[in-house]
Amino acid sequence: MNFLIELLGLPIEEFNDWELRWGPEQIEWIFAVAVLFIPLALFFFWTSLRRIHSVPKKVFLLGLRVLAFALLLLVLFRPELELRKIQLLKNSI
């Protein structure tokens, strides 16, 4: 996690906790559409590769398309990284 904080140029000593949150309120709808649409699209992508006779090339191209869908899902879910400074207080009466 420190690598990401350094990459973003934030001071490390200011934060001691982090949480990854997903942005949209209706994440179930996005997930349902993705579960239905992505396998169907990948099937049609695989069948469109009939002209290529090399299996490794087909797998490589399909892998690129799967990666593109994964990045699209990541963008649709709008991840948010929350950095926090937590201070523990000692109990006293």
C-alpha positions in Angstrom: 0.0 0.0 0.0 2.9 2.3 0.7 3.9 2.0 -3.0 0.6 3.4 -4.1 0.8 6.3 -1.6 4.3 7.1 -2.9 3.1 6.8 -6.5 0.3 9.3 -5.8 2.8 11.7 -4.2 1.0 11.7 -0.8 2.9 11.9 2.5 3.2 8.4 4.0 3.3 9.6 7.7 -0.2 11.3 7.4 -2.1 8.0 6.7 -2.2 4.8 8.6 -5.3 3.1 7.3 -7.0 2.7 3.9 -10.2 1.2 2.4 -11.2 0.4 -1.1 -14.8 1.3 -1.9 -17.0 0.9 -5.0 -18.6 4.0 -6.3 -22.1 3.4 -7.8 -25.1 2.9 -5.5 -26.7 0.4 -7.9 -23.8 -1.9 -8.3 -26.1 -5.0 -8.5 -27.5 -3.8 -11.8 -24.0 -3.3 -13.3 -22.9 -6.7 -12.1 -26.1 -8.4 -13.5 -25.7 -6.8 -16.9 -22.0 -7.7 -16.9 -22.7 -11.4 -16.0 -25.2 -11.6 -18.8 -23.5 -9.5 -21.5 -19.8 -10.4 -21.1 -20.0 -14.2 -21.7 -22.2 -13.7 -24.7 -19.9 -11.1 -26.2 -16.9 -13.3 -25.5 -18.6 -16.2 -27.3 -19.2 -14.0 -30.3 -15.7 -12.7 -30.2 -14.4 -16.3 -30.2 -16.6 -17.3 -33.1 -15.4 -14.2 -35.1 -11.8 -15.6 -34.9 -12.6 -18.5 -37.3 -10.4 -17.0 -40.0 -7.3 -17.3 -37.7 -6.1 -20.9 -37.8 -3.4 -20.5 -35.1 -4.8 -21.5 -31.7 -2.2 -19.4 -29.7 -3.1 -16.3 -31.7 -6.8 -17.0 -31.0 -6.2 -17.4 -27.3 -4.0 -14.2 -27.2 -6.7 -12.1 -29.0 -9.4 -13.5 -26.7 -7.2 -12.8 -23.7 -6.8 -9.2 -24.9 -10.6 -8.9 -25.2 -11.1 -10.3 -21.7 -8.6 -7.8 -20.4 -10.5 -5.0 -22.1 -13.8 -6.2 -20.5 -12.1 -6.4 -17.1 -10.9 -2.8 -17.5 -14.3 -1.7 -18.6 -15.9 -3.3 -15.5 -13.3 -1.6 -13.3 -14.2 1.8 -14.8 -17.9 1.1 -14.4 -17.6 0.1 -10.8 -15.7 3.4 -10.1 -13.3 2.3 -7.3 -12.4 4.8 -4.7 -9.4 4.6 -2.4 -10.0 6.2 1.0 -6.9 7.0 3.0 -7.4 7.7 6.7 -5.5 8.7 9.8 -6.7 6.8 12.8 -5.8 7.9 16.3 -6.6 5.5 19.1 -7.7 7.3 22.3 -7.0 5.8 25.7 -10.1 5.2 27.8 -10.3 7.3 30.9 -13.0 7.9 33.5 
